[in-house]
């Protein structure tokens, strides 16, 4: 046991002192890197955790509906459909496709002029130069071309006894029951008018137009890999990963150096306090 | 005008160009009028169901589309206005069948960007007199056109379908007698 005197001066190698200037600079950069990479590492960790349990959390089944995110992914903007009421059904046109309720019927760039429900239960969808007959199940029963029409169709409707009435540039016409002939003359018809589609139909059509939806898992994966940020995203995440690797290495170096010095100091201190 | 402005103007004009529109070579109603000496008969309807549907779909290689087709008939002659997609757009074709053989085939409306050469008589005349074999094939080889392979194929299929449907109409008439 020493008698209360202070331990002798440590030599230059074992002395606990402020690190040398080079090491000091490395520590400063280690801290800066840590702060810069912290957010990205946090992002990687959180998204990684969620992705590990994506299936259990139902993220692979959850469709993202945020318009800004869909736009970011290049999903085409879906315009409000042009919709017509056809009895209990809705005939809607998305701009590229005709739908009966939410069921796609035919692709078409032409906007329908209206619809009419006929006495035999078929639905007539009028285009300027064609008439499409649909079954209530959405099957195309017949496409009637311009050669069988009394002119360019401007509007369509149905008479009280369920016959098809149309307005063309030449006036009003009523079709016979088989739609094989037309009688000219004013038609006391209920004319089809476009109406606002119900919200559910609008959403169903938007989903159908967009195709397979964007899942939350996809977004998380792209956030995790950085691809959500475009071409530079993965490079940014790579930089974060490299920074994290650099931090780990420098951290181990600091710990090792400090450990050596502390051990040496403790050994000298112990020898001094407990001389053998 | 500076070269950059010229380039910009050219690019802008290209961007503003409308998509290729449908070329109407012969209006369907005129096609019918020409083939029935100006007096077009009332149309009739043939249901494409059961065995007929299977045969049509076998020829086309895809769904027959509508459940029924209209046609125009007088005596042994029937006229059909059919559509088949060439590459991406439907080609509207008028086909007249007389006594089980093709009398005339006309491209009425063409919407594809290439392959329009199928409208010319040097091609369509090959179908004249063609009949259907037992395997629903044409009884002759149709020479193709370079760069219009899909349109040639579409017209060949439509001619087979028209001949098949004509046979159905003829057999229905015979059965009704």
Interface residues (C-beta under 8 A of the other chain):
Chain A: X133 X135 X139 X140 X141 X142 X143 X144 X145 X146 X147 X148 X178 X180 X181
Chain B: X27 X28 X29 X31 X32 X42 X43 X44 X45 X65 X66 X67 X68 X69 X70 X81 X83 X92
